[in-house]
Amino acid sequence: MTRPPRTLVLPPRLTASARTLRATALRRGLRLVEATALAVPDGVAAPGGGEAAVHLHAGPSFADVVAPALGIALLEAPTDWLARLPRALTRRDVRAMPIGDAYGLRRPAFVKSPNDKGIPALVYADGSRLPGPDAVDPATLVLVSDVMTFAAEYRLHLLDGAVHTAGQYAEAGRLRLGPAHPDALAFGRDVLAAAGDTLPSAVVVDVGRDGEGRWAVIEANAAWASGCYEADPDRALDTVLRAAGPGAELSPYDREFLR
C-alpha cells in the first residue's frame, strides 16, 4: 500500500524564504497546507492510522499553537547554548541570565531572547532600556553579550553533524545575499567538532567574520523558523523536515532538544 505524501504546514504570511521552500516542497512531492489564521489548519491531523507524516515551517508563535496539536516535535538548541560555548568560538563574553538581573547592566550590551523574538534583539545602552517588569516576567531568560560588529554574516544549515548547506545573508550589518565563503564552511566544521554534540541533529547556526578577520558564532536558530536565503533550497528543506517532524520519528538523541 502506497503511503500518502508527507505534509508541510506553512503559516498565513510567507516570507521570501518560505516561498522558496514551498516551491521546493511541491517539486519534491510533499503535500502543502497553508494556514489562514494562527490556528491548526483544516484538513490536517496528527499522523496515525496510515495518515501522512506532518512537518512545519513557521515562526515560533504559529509553531507553538500548531505543533502540539499535530504531533510535531520541534527541535532547537538549548537556551543557554551560545553562553556555554568557549570564548574561542564566540570572541566575546556571552551570558544567559534572567532579564531581571540584566536590568542592572550599566554598559551597552547586545540582548536577545535565546529561541524566539520575545525580547527584541538590539544593542541596549544599559539595562534600564530593556522591556520592564510590566511587560515581561523578570525571570525570562535572555542572552547578554558584548557588542561585536561583523563584516559578513553567514547561515549554516547543520544536519547530522555536518554543514548541509549555507549562504551569506549580511554584509556590514545590511542584507546581502550570496554564496557561503569557504572559510565560513571551515569555521562551521570547527564549531561542530567542538560543540556538535550540544546541538540537535538539525539546526541553523549563524556565524560571522569581524573586520579583523576573526570568525565567531553569532547565534543558533531553529531550522523550522529560519530563512534559507541563498542556501541550496533542497538541503535547507532537509533540515526543516528533520527539525520539525513527527514526534513518533524522533530519535533518542534529539529528545533532549525538544522545544
N, C-alpha and C positions, 0 to 999 in steps of 0.2 A: 504494500500500500504506500502510495506517494504521500509524504508529509507536506502540509501546506507551507508556503514560503514564510520565512521569518518576517516579523513585522517591526518597522521602525516608527516610533511615535515622535512627532515633532510638535513644537509649541505654536501658538497662534501667530506670532510675528517672527519671521525668519530673517536672520542676518545673511549677508552675502555668503559667508562660510557655510551656513546651514543650507542654503540653496544649492551650493556646490555638493554637499554631502547628500542632499535629497536626490540630485541628478545621478550621483554615483550609485546610490542605493537602488534606484529604479533600474539602472543599467545592469546591476548585479542580480536583479530579480526579486528584491525584497518588496514586501507589501508596505505601502506608505499610508500612514494615518496622520493627518494634520488637525490638531485640536482647534476649536474656535473660541475656547474660553479656558480659564485657569481651573480646569476640571478634567476628570477622566473622559476621554472622547468616546462617543457612542461606537459600538461595534467592536470593541477591544475588550478581551477578558484575560485574566491570568492564565498561563498555559496549564493544560490538563486535559486528559481525555482525548489526546491527539491534536489539540489545538496548536497553533503556531507559537513558537518562542517569540517573546516580545522584548524589544530593546528601546532605547530612548536617547535622544539628543536634544538637550534643552538646558536652560538656566536653572539654578537651584530652587527658585520659588515654584516653578512649574514641576520640576522633578520631585520635590518633597511632597507635593499633592498626589502626583500620578503614580510614581514608582511603587509605593507600598501597596496600592490597590491592584497593581498589575503584576506583582511578584517580581519586580525588577530589583536586582542587587546593585546598588550604586557604590562604586569604588572611588576612594580618594586617599591622598596622603594624610598621615596623622597631622593634627592641627599644629603640633609643635615641630614638625619635620625640619623646616628651614632653620629653626633656632638650635636644633641638635646637630647640624652639620658642622664639621670642623671649619675654622676660620680660613683655612687654605682654599676652601671651596666657595665661601661667601665673600671674602675680602672685606668684611665689615662685621661689626657687632650686631647680632640679631637676638632678640629676646622675646619669649612668649610670656604674657602676663595678663592679669585681669585689667580691663580698661580703668577700673577704679584706681589701680596702682599707677597707671600711665598718666593719670591726672596730675601727678607730682612731677612730671618732666619739666625741666627748666631750660631746655635746649631744643633746637629744631630736630625733628625726627620724622622718619617715614613710618606711618602707622596704617595698618590694614587688617581686615578680618582674614583669618587663615584660609577658609574654604568657601567664602561667599562674599557678597558685597554689602554686608550689613553696616560695616564701618567704611566709609569712602577711603580708598587708597590714595593718600595725599601726604605731602610734607607739611607737618603742623609746626608752627613756630614754637609752641610749647604745649604742655598738657592741658592748659586752660582752653585751647581751641578745639579740643575733641568734643564730640557729642556728649552732653551732660547726662547725669543720672535720671533726669526727667525724660530722656529719650532712649536710653539704653541701660540694661541691667549692669551695675558696676562689676558683676562677676564675669561678664562677657570677655572671652579670651581675645586678645589682639596680638599681632606681631609688631614689635617696635624695633626699628633698625636705624643704623647710621645712614645719613643721606649719601647716596652714591649715584653718580651720573654715568650713564652708559652711552658709548659712541654708537653701538649697534646691538640689537637685541634679536634673539632667535628662539623659536619654539621647537622643542624636540618632542616628538610623539614616541613614547617608550612602550615597548611590548615585549614581554618575556625576557627582560634583562638586556635588551638591545635597543639602539636608536632605530626605530622602524621607518621613520621619515622625519623631515624637518624643513624649516624655511625661515627666512628673515621676515620680521614684522615691523621693525622700527629702526630709525637711524637718528641719532641726536635728539631723541625724545619725540620724533614725529613719525607718523605711519609711513613706512617704506617697505613694500613687499619685494621679495626676491628669493633666490635660492640660498640654501644654508652654506656658510663658509666652511671649508674643510676643517678649520681649527675649532669651529663650534661643534662639529660632529666629534672631533677628537676629545674635546673637553667633556662632552656628554658621556663618552665612554669612560673617562676618568671618574665622573660622578657616579656612574653605575658600578664601577669597580670598588669605589669607596663606600657607597651607601645604597647600592641597588637592592639589598635585602631589607631595606627600611621603606620600600615603596611597593605599591600593589603591582600586579602583573601588567596593568595597562594604566598609563597616567601621562600627563603632559608636564614637562619641566621647561621653564624659560631660563635661558642663560644669556649673558651679555659680556661685551668687551668694553673696558673703560678707555679713556683717552691715552693711557699709558700702555695699552695692550694687554692688560691683565684680564683674565676670564673669571667670571663669578656666576654662581647660581642666583637668579632673580627670585624665583618662586616656583612652587609646584601647583598645578591646577588639575581638576578633574577632567579627564578626556571627554566625558559626556557633555561638558558645559563649555568646551574650548573651541575657538575658531581654528580652522585648518590653514588659513592664509595661503601661502604658496607651496605648502607641503603636498606630496602626492595624495590626491583625494581617496584613492582606493586604500592606501596604507593608513591614512588618517581614520577612515571608516573602520578599518580593522580594530584600531584602539578603542573607538567609540563602542563598537559592538561588544567587546570584552569588558569594557569599563561599566557598561550599563546593560546587563543581560539577565536572563532568568536566574533567580536565586537557586533553582534546582541544579543549575550547571556550575555553580560557584565552587572553585577549588578550595581544599582545606587551607592552602597558603593564603588565599585572599580574604578569608573570613575576618581577619583582624583589621582589614582596611575598609570595612563597610561604613558608609556614611551614617 
